[in-house]
Amino acid sequence: MNKSWIKALLIFIIIILLSPSLVVNAQQTAPSGPIYIVQEGDSLWDIAYRFHVSQDALARVNGLVNANQISVGQRLVIPGLEGIQGILTTLTIPYGETLESLSLRYQISQQLLKRLNHITSPNELYAGYSVIIPQNSTSTSLGERITLGLGQSMLELAILNQSDLWSMMVGNGINQSSSVVPGEVLRTMSGDDTGPGALPSVISSVSITGLSQGETAEIKIAGDVGLSISGSLTDHILYFFPGADNSYAALQGIHAMAEPGVYPFMLQVETSDSSTFSFSQMVLVHEGDFPYDRSLPVDPATLDPETNRIENELWFASSSAISPDTLWNGNFFIPVDPVFAGCYTSRFGNRRSYNGSDYSYFHSGLDFCGQVGDPIYAAAPGIVVFAELLTVRGNATMIDHGRGIFTAYMHQSEILVNVGDHVEQGQLIGRVGNTGRVEGPHLHFEVLVGGVQVDPLEWLNREVP
């Protein structure tokens, strides 16, 4: 047999014998680490940015040749997170959660949460902020929320909740029982409490909607019977009113010119046994989508700063009283004849310039088409709180509908109601005109919520509780 042929055969046999070990070795060196499951709308760049890694490193560790080849449901290993295992999920923080409460809820150390999310300060965790949470088969969430009472010891609290001191301390990440202060929210070892983790169990849920420029923020709280709730949003006091099924609600307008960003939302609660607690967290106010109107020519006298200051003080003082009764029910009615129902000469929030000024003004209402003398109707039942001639607003009427909700009707040629009158929805209250700061006849219609003008279409198109 030819020696060279034998040599080649031996080499071939050696390769065959070694190939399984090569496969095993390749399997052993497969990338390890936490897994992210690709979601709808994800791109490789988005994922890399979210986890603070380079796109090249993410592609390399997952053997991706083409950055566009990822698909929904695909499992990607995230590099640079040594010591972390499990599936990485994204959680949008609701109001009432803090770094401490998230750590308890998901049994993850605060240091790990900070590392995963590059958190430098707990204040960064505003409501609406997205955090990354690792989930694995060994993690378990804790149970019911409990609160250490004044003069109560941790041992007593543990016994009252059918637990032992050691288990409760370990489960809540407590090193010394003396470090727990009265009012601090802890967790039991059993139960299924999904309520806001940083708030006592008397609060079941907190929801906030409408946090955009020019919208009506709706705060809804579910909790125990007999709660007395107050608070503030941005720099406005919140007034909560009880509803059905142990619910409490407050409405507050977000100014159309408010800077987008985070603002404080603070709650103060007194329970039926007179115990109190407070909680504050930043919430995110989004930017609205408002166009810029052409510069409008108007009477210079209506732009005088002192005239505007005095008139604004008088105007907003009329909408400062908060009556507890809800005088309206359902949608607000369109305040003009049906033929003009969809005819607007200008919409709410448009950025405005007058006589060539900068765009430091905004349109505070909805302008309906109309001619001098056309009828104006009350949008909802209420009490007339203002009815007189002003320099800027012309002949103006304001109606109180209860709970901090007001409507206003401006530039009228004639006011047909008086202060103190009770009006019904659809009642004739005035006539379209061209008084005040105007280019021509129309009805300027406003909705004020908590002393702030909001988009009237929001109240005309849907039922606001």
C-alpha positions, 0 to 999 in steps of 0.5 A: 500500500502506498505510504502517502495514501496510508498517511492521508487515510490516517489524517482523515480518521483523526479528523473524524474522531476529533469532530464530535469533540469540536462540536462539543467544544463549540457548544461549550463556548456558546455565548452565555448571559441574560436573554432579551426576546425581540419584540415587535418594532425592535431593531438591533440598534434599539436593543443595543441602545437600551442595554448600553452596549454597542451594536457591533458587540451585540451582533458579534456575540449572537453571530449576526452577520446582518443587523436586519436579520433579527425577528420577533421572538428571537432570543438575543444574549446581551453582552457585558452583563456578567453574573446576570442570568434569566430573561430581561423584560422591560417594565413601565413604572406605574405611579407608586413604585420606587427602587425599593418597592421594585426590589421587593416586588421582584426580589432583585437587589437595588444594586442590580437594578441600578446596574442594569438601568444605569440609575444614578439617583432614585429620582430618575424613576418617574412614573412612565420610566422604562426599566429592565427587570431580569426574570428567572425560574427562582424569583418569586414576588412577595405577598400583601403590603403591610405597614409598621405602625407607630410604637409597633415592633417588627416582631409584633408585626411579623406575629400579626401576619403569621410570620416569623421575624427572621423570614420577614427581615430576609424577605424585605432585605432588612439587616436590622429590625431597628432600621425600619421606621413607622409607616414604611411599607413592607411585604408579607411572605404570602398573598398576591397584592398587585397594588402600588408597592410604595403605598400602603394597602389602603390604596389598591391602584392609582392611574393617571392619564392625559399628561400632555400639553393642553389635555385634562389629566385624570387621576383615579384612585381605588382604595378603602372606604372613607379615605380623605385624599388631597394632593398636587400636580405640577403647581396646582392643588388637586381636589379628589371626590369619591365615586362608586366602588371605593374610587376617588377621582381628580381632574386637572388641566395641563397648560398648553405652554407647559415645558415637556418633562417631569413634574411632581405629583404628590398625594396626601391620604388620611384614613378612616382611623385618622392615620396619614401618609404622603407620597411624591413621584415625578410624572412625565408631561408630553409635548402636544402637537400645535401648529403656528398661526399667521401673525394676527393684526389686532388693536394694540390696546388689547396687547397692553401688558398691564391691561392683560394682567388685570383682566387675567387676574379677574378672569381666573379668580372667577374659576378658582372656587371648587364646588363639590357637586357635579352639575354635568352628565355625559358629553358637553354640547356644541355651543353653536347651531348645528350648521357650525358644529364642525366649522372652526376658524382656529383650534385650541393650542395654536401658537400665536403672534400678534402684530408681528410679535414673537410666538409667546401667545397660544390660543386658549380655546376653540373658535366656532364660525358664526355671524353677529347675532347667531345664538350661543348655547350653554355646553352643560348645566351650571351656575353663571359666575361671570358675565361682563365686558372685558377689553381682550375677551369682549363680552364674556360669560363663564359657567361653573359646572362643579368640581373645578370645571368651567366653560367660557364664551367670549366676544359676544355681541350680547350676554343673555344671562346674569351672575348667579343664574342656573342654566341648563344644557342647550339653553340660549345664553348669548349671541355671537359677536366681534367684541374684544381682541378679534379679527371678525365675528366668531365664538371663542369657546373655552373649557377650564379644568382646575383653573387651566384652559384645556382643549374643548374638543376633548370635552365635546367628543367624549364623556369625561368623568 
